[in-house]
């Protein structure tokens, strides 16, 4: 049965090809890109959205999901399942388009996906590593019950700057 969770202001659901236009619209924003990994394209085109959705749809268990408002994708949340001895852990990542910042969508989505993935997929640890200067993302994780475990100094490079990241984790 496809995943669909009511978040109040949004729905967390599986991605479909018809989501490509709204996904591209909200993803094509420098303020979103600058907080994410370099594999997230900028500019973000509809072709990028279509390729991303197709990659997710061929997985046995989808690991990335739409955050939809009025059936328009305004963000994405997903898990990166860890390999080998860390296979009961996953990294959570998320973004919400700037027009929907401050509405509690990310916090509700992180809470919902964390609870669902621990219950349904058997994870015992879910973690995230936002940039230290991304205070809003750190706050999302804290409000969703994640604990700050440490500071990863000079652990990433983004837009030509070497940056610190904060390690947050939820352990069930």
DSSP file (Angstrom, degrees, kcal/mol; ACC not computed):
  #  RESIDUE AA STRUCTURE BP1 BP2  ACC     N-H-->O    O-->H-N    N-H-->O    O-->H-N    TCO  KAPPA ALPHA  PHI   PSI    X-CA   Y-CA   Z-CA
    1    1 A X              0   0    0      0, 0.0     0, 0.0     0, 0.0     0, 0.0   0.000 360.0 360.0 360.0 130.9    0.0    0.0    0.0
    2    2 A X        -     0   0    0      1,-0.1     2,-0.3    12,-0.0     0, 0.0  -0.275 360.0-106.9 -63.0 144.8    1.5    3.4   -1.0
    3    3 A X        +     0   0    0      2,-0.0    11,-1.0    10,-0.0     2,-0.3  -0.557  47.0 161.4 -72.7 130.4    2.6    5.6    1.9
    4    4 A X  E     +A   13   0A   0     -2,-0.3     2,-0.4     9,-0.2     9,-0.2  -0.854   9.0 178.1-151.5 116.2    0.4    8.6    2.5
    5    5 A X  E     -A   12   0A   0      7,-3.1     7,-3.0    -2,-0.3     2,-0.5  -0.975  26.3-132.0-124.0 131.2    0.5   10.5    5.8
    6    6 A X  E     -A   11   0A   0     -2,-0.4     5,-0.2     5,-0.2     3,-0.1  -0.703  21.5-179.3 -81.4 121.9   -1.5   13.6    6.7
    7    7 A X        -     0   0    0      3,-3.0     2,-1.3    -2,-0.5     4,-0.2   0.314  43.7-116.6-102.2   5.9    0.7   16.3    8.2
    8    8 A X  S    S+     0   0    0      2,-0.4    -1,-0.1     1,-0.2    97,-0.1  -0.611 109.3  34.6  92.8 -75.3   -2.0   18.8    8.8
    9    9 A X  S    S+     0   0    0     -2,-1.3     2,-0.3    94,-0.1    -1,-0.2   0.552 132.3  14.3 -87.2  -9.4   -0.8   21.6    6.4
   10   10 A X  S    S-     0   0    0     59,-0.1    -3,-3.0    95,-0.1    -2,-0.4  -0.928  71.5-117.2-154.3 172.6    0.6   19.1    3.9
   11   11 A X  E     -AB   6  68A   0     57,-2.4    57,-2.9    -2,-0.3     2,-0.6  -0.978  14.8-147.4-120.6 134.1    0.5   15.4    2.8
   12   12 A X  E     +AB   5  67A   0     -7,-3.0    -7,-3.1    -2,-0.4     2,-0.3  -0.915  43.0 144.1 -97.5 119.4    3.6   13.2    2.8
   13   13 A X  E     -AB   4  66A   0     53,-2.0    53,-2.7    -2,-0.6    -9,-0.2  -0.906  52.1 -73.6-149.4 172.2    3.0   10.7   -0.1
   14   14 A X  E     - B   0  65A   0    -11,-1.0     2,-0.2    -2,-0.3    51,-0.2  -0.407  52.3-109.9 -71.4 149.9    4.8    8.9   -2.8
   15   15 A X        -     0   0    0     49,-0.5     2,-0.3    -2,-0.1    -1,-0.1  -0.560  32.7-169.0 -80.0 143.1    6.0   10.8   -5.8
   16   16 A X    >   -     0   0    0     -2,-0.2     3,-2.5     1,-0.0     4,-0.2  -0.913  36.6-107.4-128.2 158.9    4.4   10.4   -9.3
   17   17 A X  G >  S+     0   0    0     -2,-0.3     3,-1.9     1,-0.3     4,-0.2   0.820 115.8  65.7 -57.4 -32.4    5.5   11.6  -12.7
   18   18 A X  G 3  S+     0   0    0      1,-0.3     3,-0.4     2,-0.1     4,-0.4   0.637  89.6  69.7 -64.7 -11.4    2.8   14.3  -12.7
   19   19 A X  G <> S+     0   0    0     -3,-2.5     4,-2.8     1,-0.2    -1,-0.3   0.608  71.6  94.1 -78.6 -12.3    4.6   15.9   -9.8
   20   20 A X  H <> S+     0   0    0     -3,-1.9     4,-2.7    -4,-0.2     5,-0.2   0.872  81.4  49.4 -54.2 -46.9    7.6   16.9  -12.0
   21   21 A X  H  > S+     0   0    0     -3,-0.4     4,-2.1    -4,-0.2    -1,-0.2   0.936 116.9  39.6 -61.5 -46.2    6.3   20.5  -12.8
   22   22 A X  H  > S+     0   0    0     -4,-0.4     4,-2.0     2,-0.2     5,-0.2   0.868 114.9  54.1 -72.6 -33.5    5.6   21.5   -9.3
   23   23 A X  H  X S+     0   0    0     -4,-2.8     4,-2.2     1,-0.2     5,-0.2   0.951 111.5  44.9 -60.7 -49.1    8.7   19.7   -7.9
   24   24 A X  H  X S+     0   0    0     -4,-2.7     4,-1.8    -5,-0.3    -2,-0.2   0.892 109.6  56.6 -62.8 -40.4   10.9   21.6  -10.4
   25   25 A X  H  < S+     0   0    0     -4,-2.1    -1,-0.2    -5,-0.2    -2,-0.2   0.927 115.6  35.2 -57.6 -47.5    9.1   24.9   -9.6
   26   26 A X  H  < S+     0   0    0     -4,-2.0    72,-0.3    47,-0.3    -1,-0.2   0.758 117.4  52.6 -82.4 -24.9    9.9   24.7   -5.9
   27   27 A X  H  < S+     0   0    0     -4,-2.2     2,-2.3    -5,-0.2     6,-0.2   0.738  87.3  83.8 -80.8 -22.9   13.3   23.1   -6.2
   28   28 A X     <  +     0   0    0     -4,-1.8     2,-0.4    -5,-0.2    -1,-0.2  -0.424  67.4 110.7 -82.5  67.5   14.6   25.7   -8.6
   29   29 A X    >>  -     0   0    0     -2,-2.3     4,-2.6     1,-0.1     3,-1.0  -0.978  63.5-145.2-145.5 123.9   15.6   28.1   -5.9
   30   30 A X  H 3> S+     0   0    0     -2,-0.4     4,-2.7     1,-0.3     5,-0.2   0.857 102.4  60.1 -58.4 -35.9   19.2   29.1   -4.8
   31   31 A X  H 34 S+     0   0    0      1,-0.2    -1,-0.3     2,-0.2     4,-0.2   0.775 110.5  41.6 -66.2 -25.8   18.0   29.4   -1.2
   32   32 A X  H X4 S+     0   0    0     -3,-1.0     3,-1.4     2,-0.1     4,-0.2   0.913 115.2  49.9 -79.9 -50.5   17.0   25.7   -1.3
   33   33 A X  H >< S+     0   0    0     -4,-2.6     3,-2.0     1,-0.3    -2,-0.2   0.863 100.5  62.9 -57.0 -41.3   20.1   24.5   -3.2
   34   34 A X  T 3< S+     0   0    0     -4,-2.7    -1,-0.3     1,-0.3    -2,-0.1   0.665 104.1  49.0 -65.7 -15.8   22.6   26.2   -1.0
   35   35 A X  T <  S+     0   0    0     -3,-1.4    -1,-0.3    -4,-0.2    96,-0.3   0.397 106.5  68.7-100.4   1.5   21.5   24.1    2.0
   36   36 A X  S <  S-     0   0    0     -3,-2.0    59,-0.0    -4,-0.2    57,-0.0  -0.596  92.2 -77.1-117.0 174.7   21.7   20.8    0.2
   37   37 A X    >   -     0   0    0     -2,-0.2     3,-1.8     1,-0.1    -1,-0.1  -0.284  43.5-111.8 -67.5 156.8   24.2   18.4   -1.3
   38   38 A X  T 3  S+     0   0    0      1,-0.3     4,-0.1    -4,-0.1    -1,-0.1   0.709 111.6  74.4 -65.3 -20.3   25.8   19.3   -4.6
   39   39 A X  T 3  S+     0   0    0      2,-0.1     2,-0.7     1,-0.0    -1,-0.3   0.709  76.6  89.5 -66.1 -16.9   24.1   16.3   -6.3
   40   40 A X  S <  S-     0   0    0     -3,-1.8    -4,-0.1    -7,-0.1     4,-0.0  -0.733  88.6-126.1 -79.3 113.9   20.9   18.5   -6.0
   41   41 A X        -     0   0    0     -2,-0.7     2,-0.3     4,-0.1     3,-0.1  -0.198  16.0-135.5 -68.4 151.3   21.0   20.4   -9.4
   42   42 A X  S    S+     0   0    0      1,-0.3     2,-0.2    -4,-0.1   -14,-0.1  -0.900  95.7  35.7-147.7 123.8   20.9   24.1   -9.7
   43   43 A X  S    S-     0   0    0     -2,-0.3     2,-0.7   -16,-0.0    -1,-0.3   0.550  94.7-149.2 -65.2 155.7   19.2   25.3  -11.8
   44   44 A X        -     0   0    0    -20,-0.2     2,-0.2    -2,-0.2   -16,-0.2  -0.889  17.6-168.5-103.5 115.0   16.6   22.6  -11.2
   45   45 A X     >  -     0   0    0     -2,-0.7     4,-1.8     1,-0.1     3,-0.3  -0.522  37.3-107.9-101.8 167.2   14.7   21.8  -14.4
   46   46 A X  H  > S+     0   0    0      1,-0.2     4,-2.6     2,-0.2     5,-0.2   0.846 120.9  58.9 -61.2 -33.4   11.6   19.7  -15.0
   47   47 A X  H  > S+     0   0    0      2,-0.2     4,-2.4     1,-0.2    -1,-0.2   0.884 103.6  51.7 -63.3 -37.4   13.8   17.1  -16.6
   48   48 A X  H  > S+     0   0    0     -3,-0.3     4,-2.4     2,-0.2    -2,-0.2   0.914 110.1  49.0 -63.5 -42.0   15.7   16.8  -13.3
   49   49 A X  H  X S+     0   0    0     -4,-1.8     4,-2.6     2,-0.2    -2,-0.2   0.923 111.0  49.5 -63.0 -45.1   12.5   16.3  -11.5
   50   50 A X  H  X S+     0   0    0     -4,-2.6     4,-2.4     1,-0.2    -2,-0.2   0.926 112.0  47.8 -61.3 -45.8   11.3   13.6  -14.0
   51   51 A X  H  X S+     0   0    0     -4,-2.4     4,-2.2     2,-0.2    -1,-0.2   0.911 112.3  49.9 -61.9 -42.7   14.7   11.7  -13.7
   52   52 A X  H  X S+     0   0    0     -4,-2.4     4,-2.1     2,-0.2    -2,-0.2   0.939 111.8  47.3 -61.6 -48.5   14.6   11.9   -9.9
   53   53 A X  H  X S+     0   0    0     -4,-2.6     4,-2.5     1,-0.2    -2,-0.2   0.907 111.3  51.3 -61.9 -42.5   11.0   10.6   -9.7
   54   54 A X  H  X S+     0   0    0     -4,-2.4     4,-1.1     1,-0.2    -1,-0.2   0.894 108.8  51.3 -62.8 -39.6   11.8    7.8  -12.2
   55   55 A X  H  < S+     0   0    0     -4,-2.2     3,-0.3     1,-0.2     4,-0.3   0.903 112.8  45.9 -62.3 -41.6   14.8    6.7  -10.0
   56   56 A X  H >< S+     0   0    0     -4,-2.1     3,-1.4     1,-0.2    -2,-0.2   0.897 107.3  57.8 -68.8 -40.2   12.6    6.6   -6.9
   57   57 A X  H 3< S+     0   0    0     -4,-2.5    -1,-0.2     1,-0.3    -2,-0.2   0.737  99.9  57.3 -67.3 -23.2    9.8    4.7   -8.6
   58   58 A X  T 3< S+     0   0    0     -4,-1.1    -1,-0.3    -3,-0.3    -2,-0.2   0.551  84.2 104.1 -86.3  -5.0   12.0    1.8   -9.6
   59   59 A X  S <  S-     0   0    0     -3,-1.4     3,-0.3    -4,-0.3    -3,-0.0  -0.467  75.2-132.2 -73.0 146.4   13.1    1.1   -6.0
   60   60 A X  S    S+     0   0    0      1,-0.3     2,-0.5    -2,-0.1    -1,-0.1   0.922 104.0  23.0 -61.2 -44.4   11.5   -1.9   -4.2
   61   61 A X  S    S-     0   0    0     -3,-0.0    -1,-0.3    -5,-0.0    -3,-0.1  -0.957  95.5-126.6-123.7 109.3   10.9    0.4   -1.2
   62   62 A X        -     0   0    0     -2,-0.5    -5,-0.1    -3,-0.3    -6,-0.1  -0.226  21.9-172.2 -55.2 143.0   10.7    4.1   -2.1
   63   63 A X        +     0   0    0      1,-0.1    16,-2.9    -7,-0.1     2,-0.4   0.382  64.8  59.1-119.2  -0.5   13.1    6.2    0.0
   64   64 A X  E     - C   0  78A   0     14,-0.3   -49,-0.5    -8,-0.1     2,-0.3  -0.991  64.6-171.5-132.2 142.4   12.0    9.7   -1.1
   65   65 A X  E     -BC  14  77A   0     12,-3.3    12,-2.2    -2,-0.4   -51,-0.2  -0.936  22.9-109.7-137.1 152.4    8.5   11.2   -0.8
   66   66 A X  E     -BC  13  76A   0    -53,-2.7   -53,-2.0    -2,-0.3     2,-0.6  -0.525  13.1-149.5 -78.5 144.5    6.6   14.3   -1.8
   67   67 A X  E     -BC  12  75A   0      8,-2.4     7,-3.2   -55,-0.2     8,-0.9  -0.970  32.2-170.9-108.2 109.4    5.5   17.0    0.6
   68   68 A X  E     -BC  11  73A   0    -57,-2.9   -57,-2.4    -2,-0.6     2,-0.4  -0.856  23.7-172.9-115.6 137.6    2.3   18.1   -1.1
   69   69 A X  E >  S- C   0  72A   0      3,-2.6     3,-1.9    -2,-0.4   -59,-0.1  -0.998  86.6 -10.0-123.5 123.7    0.0   21.1   -0.5
   70   70 A X  T 3  S-     0   0    0     -2,-0.4    -1,-0.1     1,-0.3     3,-0.1   0.888 130.2 -58.8  51.3  41.8   -3.2   21.1   -2.5
   71   71 A X  T 3  S+     0   0    0      1,-0.2     2,-0.5    -3,-0.0    -1,-0.3   0.586 114.2 118.2  64.6  14.4   -1.7   18.3   -4.6
   72   72 A X  E <   -C   69   0A   0     -3,-1.9    -3,-2.6   -50,-0.1     2,-0.5  -0.940  69.8-121.1-108.5 131.3    1.3   20.4   -5.6
   73   73 A X  E     +C   68   0A   0     -2,-0.5   -47,-0.3    -5,-0.2    -5,-0.2  -0.585  37.3 167.0 -73.5 121.4    4.8   19.2   -4.5
   74   74 A X  E     -     0   0A   0     -7,-3.2    23,-3.7    -2,-0.5     2,-0.3   0.345  64.6  -8.5-114.3   1.1    6.4   21.9   -2.4
   75   75 A X  E     -CD  67  96A   0     -8,-0.9    -8,-2.4    21,-0.3     2,-0.3  -0.976  60.5-124.4-178.5 176.7    9.2   19.8   -1.0
   76   76 A X  E     -CD  66  95A   0     19,-1.6    19,-2.1    -2,-0.3     2,-0.4  -0.991  13.0-169.6-140.7 145.0   10.7   16.3   -0.7
   77   77 A X  E     +CD  65  94A   0    -12,-2.2   -12,-3.3    -2,-0.3     2,-0.3  -0.990  20.7 158.3-132.1 143.5   11.8   14.2    2.3
   78   78 A X  E     -CD  64  93A   0     15,-2.9    15,-2.4    -2,-0.4     2,-0.4  -0.966  31.6-123.0-158.3 173.6   13.8   11.0    2.1
   79   79 A X  E     - D   0  92A   0    -16,-2.9     2,-0.6    -2,-0.3    13,-0.2  -0.944   7.1-152.8-123.8 142.6   16.1    8.5    3.6
   80   80 A X  E     - D   0  91A   0     11,-2.6    11,-2.3    -2,-0.4     2,-0.2  -0.942  25.4-141.2-112.5 105.6   19.5    7.2    2.7
   81   81 A X  E     - D   0  90A   0     -2,-0.6     9,-0.2     9,-0.2     2,-0.2  -0.467  17.7-128.4 -68.8 132.7   19.7    3.7    4.0
   82   82 A X        -     0   0    0      7,-2.4     7,-0.2     4,-0.4     2,-0.1  -0.527  23.1-124.1 -84.9 150.7   23.2    3.0    5.4
   83   83 A X    >   -     0   0    0     -2,-0.2     3,-2.1     5,-0.1     5,-0.1  -0.356  58.6 -10.6 -91.1 169.6   25.1   -0.1    4.3
   84   84 A X  G >  S+     0   0    0      1,-0.3     3,-1.8     2,-0.2     4,-0.1  -0.108 130.8   5.3  54.7-126.3   26.8   -3.1    6.0
   85   85 A X  G 3  S+     0   0    0      1,-0.3     3,-0.3     2,-0.1    -1,-0.3   0.642 133.3  55.4 -68.6 -13.0   27.1   -2.8    9.8
   86   86 A X  G X  S+     0   0    0     -3,-2.1     3,-2.3     1,-0.2    -4,-0.4   0.156  70.1 119.6 -99.8  17.3   25.1    0.4    9.7
   87   87 A X  T <   +     0   0    0     -3,-1.8    -1,-0.2     1,-0.3    -3,-0.1   0.607  68.1  59.5 -65.8 -12.8   22.1   -1.2    7.9
   88   88 A X  T 3  S+     0   0    0     -3,-0.3    36,-2.8    -5,-0.1    37,-1.5   0.268  99.0  77.2 -94.6  11.3   19.7   -0.4   10.7
   89   89 A X  E <   - e   0 125A   0     -3,-2.3    -7,-2.4    34,-0.2     2,-0.3  -0.863  57.9-174.3-117.7 153.2   20.5    3.3   10.3
   90   90 A X  E     -De  81 126A   0     35,-1.7    37,-2.3    -2,-0.3     2,-0.5  -0.993  22.4-129.9-142.9 148.8   19.3    5.9    7.8
   91   91 A X  E     -De  80 127A   0    -11,-2.3   -11,-2.6    -2,-0.3     2,-0.4  -0.853  24.7-147.3 -94.9 133.3   20.2    9.4    7.0
   92   92 A X  E     +D   79   0A   0     35,-3.0     2,-0.3    -2,-0.5    37,-0.3  -0.831  19.3 176.4-102.2 139.8   17.1   11.7    6.7
   93   93 A X  E     +D   78   0A   0    -15,-2.4   -15,-2.9    -2,-0.4     2,-0.3  -0.983   3.4 165.0-139.8 152.0   17.1   14.7    4.4
   94   94 A X  E     -D   77   0A   0     -2,-0.3     2,-0.3   -17,-0.2   -17,-0.2  -0.992  14.2-172.0-160.5 157.5   14.5   17.2    3.4
   95   95 A X  E     -D   76   0A   0    -19,-2.1   -19,-1.6    -2,-0.3     2,-0.4  -0.975   6.7-160.5-152.4 153.0   13.7   20.5    1.8
   96   96 A X  E     -D   75   0A   0     -2,-0.3   -21,-0.3   -21,-0.2     5,-0.1  -0.997  33.9-103.6-132.7 136.9   10.7   22.7    1.5
   97   97 A X    >   -     0   0    0    -23,-3.7     3,-2.5    -2,-0.4     4,-0.2  -0.255  34.4-113.2 -59.2 147.2   10.2   25.5   -1.1
   98   98 A X  G >  S+     0   0    0    -72,-0.3     3,-1.4     1,-0.3    -1,-0.1   0.774 113.1  65.8 -58.1 -30.2   10.7   29.0    0.2
   99   99 A X  G 3  S+     0   0    0      1,-0.3    -1,-0.3   -73,-0.1    -2,-0.1   0.688 107.8  42.6 -64.8 -15.5    7.1   29.9   -0.3
  100  100 A X  G X  S+     0   0    0     -3,-2.5     3,-1.0   -26,-0.2     5,-0.4   0.217  83.5 127.8-117.2  12.9    6.2   27.3    2.4
  101  101 A X  T <   +     0   0    0     -3,-1.4    -4,-0.0     1,-0.2    -3,-0.0  -0.380  69.2  25.4 -66.8 148.8    8.9   28.0    5.0
  102  102 A X  T 3  S+     0   0    0      1,-0.1    -1,-0.2    -2,-0.1    -4,-0.0   0.577  89.6 105.2  79.1  10.5    7.8   28.6    8.5
  103  103 A X  S <  S-     0   0    0     -3,-1.0   -94,-0.1   -94,-0.0    -2,-0.1   0.378  92.2-110.9-104.1   3.2    4.6   26.6    8.3
  104  104 A X  S  > S+     0   0    0     -4,-0.1     4,-2.2   -95,-0.0     5,-0.2   0.539  80.6 125.5  82.8   6.0    5.7   23.6   10.2
  105  105 A X  H  > S+     0   0    0     -5,-0.4     4,-2.4     2,-0.2     5,-0.2   0.934  72.9  46.5 -65.4 -46.6    5.7   21.3    7.1
  106  106 A X  H  > S+     0   0    0      2,-0.2     4,-2.9     1,-0.2     5,-0.2   0.926 113.2  48.9 -63.9 -44.8    9.3   20.1    7.6
  107  107 A X  H  > S+     0   0    0      1,-0.2     4,-2.4     2,-0.2    -1,-0.2   0.937 113.5  46.3 -60.9 -47.1    8.9   19.4   11.3
  108  108 A X  H  X S+     0   0    0     -4,-2.2     4,-2.5     1,-0.2    -1,-0.2   0.894 114.0  49.4 -62.2 -39.9    5.7   17.4   10.8
  109  109 A X  H  X S+     0   0    0     -4,-2.4     4,-3.0    -5,-0.2     5,-0.3   0.913 110.3  49.0 -67.4 -43.2    7.3   15.5    7.9
  110  110 A X  H  X S+     0   0    0     -4,-2.9     4,-2.2     2,-0.2     5,-0.2   0.935 113.7  47.2 -62.4 -45.6   10.5   14.6    9.8
  111  111 A X  H  X S+     0   0    0     -4,-2.4     4,-2.4    -5,-0.2     5,-0.2   0.949 115.6  45.1 -57.6 -50.0    8.4   13.4   12.8
  112  112 A X  H  X S+     0   0    0     -4,-2.5     4,-2.7     1,-0.2     5,-0.2   0.921 115.3  44.6 -65.1 -46.6    6.1   11.4   10.5
  113  113 A X  H  X S+     0   0    0     -4,-3.0     4,-2.8     2,-0.2     5,-0.2   0.873 113.1  52.2 -68.9 -35.3    8.7    9.8    8.4
  114  114 A X  H  X S+     0   0    0     -4,-2.2     4,-2.0    -5,-0.3     5,-0.2   0.959 113.7  42.8 -62.2 -50.9   10.9    9.0   11.4
  115  115 A X  H  X S+     0   0    0     -4,-2.4     4,-2.1    -5,-0.2     5,-0.2   0.933 117.7  46.3 -61.3 -47.7    8.0    7.3   13.2
  116  116 A X  H  X S+     0   0    0     -4,-2.7     4,-3.4    -5,-0.2     5,-0.5   0.926 112.7  48.6 -62.7 -46.4    6.9    5.4   10.1
  117  117 A X  H  X S+     0   0    0     -4,-2.8     4,-1.5     1,-0.2     6,-1.2   0.833 111.9  48.8 -70.1 -30.9   10.3    4.3    9.0
  118  118 A X  H  X S+     0   0    0     -4,-2.0     4,-0.7    -5,-0.2    -1,-0.2   0.921 119.1  39.0 -70.6 -42.1   11.2    2.9   12.5
  119  119 A X  H  < S+     0   0    0     -4,-2.1    -2,-0.2    -5,-0.2    -3,-0.2   0.910 129.4  28.6 -73.0 -43.1    7.9    1.0   12.7
  120  120 A X  H  < S+     0   0    0     -4,-3.4    -3,-0.2    -5,-0.2    -2,-0.2   0.794 130.3  32.9 -93.0 -30.9    7.6   -0.2    9.1
  121  121 A X  H  < S-     0   0    0     -4,-1.5    -3,-0.2    -5,-0.5    -2,-0.1   0.524  99.7-122.3-108.5  -8.0   11.3   -0.5    8.0
  122  122 A X     <  +     0   0    0     -4,-0.7    -4,-0.2    -5,-0.4    -3,-0.1   0.674  49.1 161.1  80.9  17.5   12.9   -1.5   11.3
  123  123 A X        -     0   0    0     -6,-1.2    -1,-0.2     1,-0.1   -34,-0.2  -0.438  23.8-171.6 -69.8 147.5   15.4    1.3   11.6
  124  124 A X  S    S+     0   0    0    -36,-2.8    48,-1.8     1,-0.3     2,-0.3   0.501  73.3  33.5-111.2 -12.6   16.9    1.9   15.1
  125  125 A X  E     -eF  89 171A   0    -37,-1.5   -35,-1.7    46,-0.2     2,-0.4  -0.985  57.2-178.5-147.3 132.1   18.7    5.1   14.3
  126  126 A X  E     +eF  90 170A   0     44,-2.4    44,-3.0    -2,-0.3     2,-0.3  -1.000  17.0 179.8-129.2 132.8   18.0    8.0   12.0
  127  127 A X  E     -eF  91 169A   0    -37,-2.3   -35,-3.0    -2,-0.4     2,-0.3  -0.852  15.0-164.0-132.9 165.0   20.4   10.9   11.7
  128  128 A X  E     - F   0 168A   0     40,-2.2    40,-2.7    -2,-0.3     2,-0.1  -0.979   9.4-157.5-145.8 154.3   20.9   14.2    9.8
  129  129 A X        +     0   0    0     -2,-0.3    38,-0.2   -37,-0.3     3,-0.1  -0.540  21.5 176.4-134.0  68.8   23.9   16.5    9.3
  130  130 A X        -     0   0    0     36,-0.4    36,-2.7    -2,-0.1     2,-0.1  -0.323  43.1 -92.0 -69.6 156.8   22.7   20.0    8.5
  131  131 A X  B >   -G  165   0A   0    -96,-0.3     3,-1.6    34,-0.2    34,-0.3  -0.427  36.2-120.7 -62.8 144.1   25.1   22.8    8.0
  132  132 A X  T 3  S+     0   0    0     32,-2.2    -1,-0.1     1,-0.3    33,-0.1   0.822 111.8  54.8 -60.9 -31.9   25.7   24.6   11.3
  133  133 A X  T 3  S+     0   0    0     31,-0.3     2,-1.9     1,-0.2    -1,-0.3   0.593  83.1  90.2 -79.4  -8.6   24.5   27.9    9.9
  134  134 A X    <>  +     0   0    0     -3,-1.6     4,-1.9     1,-0.2     3,-0.5  -0.524  52.3 167.2 -87.5  73.1   21.2   26.4    8.8
  135  135 A X  H  >  +     0   0    0     -2,-1.9     4,-2.4     1,-0.2    -1,-0.2   0.837  68.6  58.0 -58.7 -38.8   19.5   27.2   12.1
  136  136 A X  H  > S+     0   0    0     -3,-0.2     4,-2.1     1,-0.2    -1,-0.2   0.901 107.4  47.0 -62.5 -40.7   16.0   26.5   10.8
  137  137 A X  H  > S+     0   0    0     -3,-0.5     4,-2.1     2,-0.2    -1,-0.2   0.899 111.0  51.5 -68.9 -39.7   16.9   23.0    9.8
  138  138 A X  H  X S+     0   0    0     -4,-1.9     4,-2.2     1,-0.2    -2,-0.2   0.913 110.5  49.6 -60.5 -41.5   18.6   22.4   13.2
  139  139 A X  H  X S+     0   0    0     -4,-2.4     4,-2.8     2,-0.2     5,-0.2   0.883 106.4  55.7 -66.1 -39.4   15.4   23.6   14.9
  140  140 A X  H  X S+     0   0    0     -4,-2.1     4,-1.5     1,-0.2    -1,-0.2   0.944 109.9  46.2 -55.7 -49.0   13.2   21.3   12.7
  141  141 A X  H  <>S+     0   0    0     -4,-2.1     5,-2.7     1,-0.2    -2,-0.2   0.910 112.4  49.6 -63.6 -43.2   15.2   18.3   13.9
  142  142 A X  H ><5S+     0   0    0     -4,-2.2     3,-1.6     1,-0.2    -1,-0.2   0.921 110.9  49.2 -62.8 -44.0   15.1   19.4   17.6
  143  143 A X  H 3<5S+     0   0    0     -4,-2.8    -1,-0.2     1,-0.3    -2,-0.2   0.774 107.4  56.8 -66.7 -24.9   11.3   20.0   17.4
  144  144 A X  T 3<5S-     0   0    0     -4,-1.5    -1,-0.3    -5,-0.2    -2,-0.2   0.387 127.1 -98.5 -87.0   4.0   11.0   16.5   15.9
  145  145 A X  T < 5S+     0   0    0     -3,-1.6     2,-0.2     1,-0.3    -3,-0.2   0.539  74.7 143.0  95.6   6.8   12.8   14.9   18.8
  146  146 A X      < -     0   0    0     -5,-2.7     2,-0.4    -6,-0.2    -1,-0.3  -0.558  40.5-139.9 -79.6 145.3   16.3   14.6   17.4
  147  147 A X  E     -H  169   0A   0     22,-2.8    22,-2.2    -2,-0.2     2,-0.5  -0.864  16.6-117.0-107.3 140.6   19.2   15.1   19.8
  148  148 A X  E     +H  168   0A   0     -2,-0.4    20,-0.3    20,-0.2     3,-0.1  -0.641  33.5 176.1 -74.0 122.0   22.4   17.0   18.9
  149  149 A X  E     -     0   0A   0     18,-3.5     2,-0.3    -2,-0.5    19,-0.2   0.639  53.3 -42.1-103.1 -19.8   25.2   14.4   19.1
  150  150 A X  E     -H  167   0A   0     17,-1.3    17,-2.8     2,-0.0     2,-0.5  -0.987  50.6 -89.7 173.3 176.6   28.1   16.5   18.0
  151  151 A X  E     -H  166   0A   0     -2,-0.3     2,-0.9    15,-0.2    15,-0.2  -0.961  24.0-154.0-114.7 126.9   29.8   19.0   15.7
  152  152 A X  E >   -H  165   0A   0     13,-3.6    13,-2.2    -2,-0.5     3,-0.9  -0.838  23.2-146.5-103.1  95.9   31.6   17.8   12.6
  153  153 A X  E 3  S-     0   0A   0     -2,-0.9    11,-0.1     1,-0.3    10,-0.1  -0.393  70.5 -11.2 -71.9 134.7   34.2   20.5   12.0
  154  154 A X  E 3  S+     0   0A   0     -2,-0.1    -1,-0.3     1,-0.1    10,-0.3   0.871  89.6 141.6  47.5  47.6   35.1   21.4    8.4
  155  155 A X  E <   +     0   0A   0      8,-1.1     2,-0.3    -3,-0.9     9,-0.2   0.508  55.5  34.2 -98.6  -6.1   33.2   18.4    7.2
  156  156 A X  E     -H  163   0A   0      7,-1.8     7,-3.4    -4,-0.1     2,-0.4  -0.972  58.1-146.5-146.6 158.4   31.7   19.7    4.0
  157  157 A X  E     +H  162   0A   0     -2,-0.3     2,-0.4     5,-0.3     5,-0.2  -0.997  24.1 169.0-127.2 129.6   32.3   22.1    1.1
  158  158 A X  E >   -H  161   0A   0      3,-2.6     3,-2.0    -2,-0.4  -121,-0.1  -0.990  67.2  -9.2-142.8 129.8   29.4   24.0   -0.4
  159  159 A X  T 3  S-     0   0    0     -2,-0.4     3,-0.1     1,-0.3    -1,-0.1   0.858 130.4 -52.2  53.1  39.1   29.4   26.9   -2.8
  160  160 A X  T 3  S+     0   0    0      1,-0.2     2,-0.4     0, 0.0    -1,-0.3   0.482 115.6 111.2  80.9   3.6   33.2   27.2   -2.4
  161  161 A X  E <   - H   0 158A   0     -3,-2.0    -3,-2.6     2,-0.0     2,-0.5  -0.919  65.2-132.7-114.7 136.8   33.1   27.4    1.4
  162  162 A X  E     - H   0 157A   0     -2,-0.4     2,-0.3    -5,-0.2    -5,-0.3  -0.755  38.8-170.4 -83.3 128.3   34.3   24.8    3.9
  163  163 A X  E     - H   0 156A   0     -7,-3.4    -7,-1.8    -2,-0.5    -8,-1.1  -0.861  24.5-125.4-127.7 153.1   31.6   24.3    6.4
  164  164 A X  E     -     0   0A   0     -2,-0.3   -32,-2.2   -10,-0.3     2,-0.3  -0.645  25.7-155.2 -86.4 151.6   30.8   22.7    9.8
  165  165 A X  E     -GH 131 152A   0    -13,-2.2   -13,-3.6   -34,-0.3     2,-0.4  -0.942   9.5-133.2-125.6 152.5   27.9   20.3   10.1
  166  166 A X  E     - H   0 151A   0    -36,-2.7     2,-0.7    -2,-0.3   -36,-0.4  -0.883  16.3-138.6-104.3 135.0   25.9   19.4   13.2
  167  167 A X  E     + H   0 150A   0    -17,-2.8   -18,-3.5    -2,-0.4   -17,-1.3  -0.847  26.0 176.3 -96.7 118.0   25.1   15.7   13.8
  168  168 A X  E     -FH 128 148A   0    -40,-2.7   -40,-2.2    -2,-0.7     2,-0.3  -0.903   3.5-177.6-115.9 147.9   21.6   15.0   15.0
  169  169 A X  E     -FH 127 147A   0    -22,-2.2   -22,-2.8    -2,-0.3     2,-0.5  -0.999  22.7-154.1-147.5 150.3   20.1   11.6   15.7
  170  170 A X  E     -F  126   0A   0    -44,-3.0   -44,-2.4    -2,-0.3     2,-0.5  -0.994  19.2-166.7-118.3 123.9   16.8   10.0   16.7
  171  171 A X  E      F  125   0A   0     -2,-0.5   -46,-0.2   -46,-0.2   -47,-0.1  -0.959 360.0 360.0-118.5 124.0   17.3    6.6   18.4
  172  172 A X              0   0    0    -48,-1.8   -47,-0.1    -2,-0.5    -1,-0.1   0.431 360.0 360.0 -96.6 360.0   14.3    4.3   18.9
